[in-house]
């Protein structure tokens, strides 16, 4: 009976889950940063083109 109590529980699934979280969370964060950066570049280009059109159409 003591031999059964002396066994350590198998916690390898928790270790694997920890590694998955450790890799997935930063990967998702980096992916959102890339998406935000692309969106900002598109917004910047749109604003610049609007500004260029406005200066072209402005009477002198």
Buried (B, 14 or more C-beta within 10 A) or exposed (E): EEEEEEEEEEEEEEEEEEEEEEEEEEEEEEEEEEEEEEEEEEEEEEEEEEEEEEEEEEEE
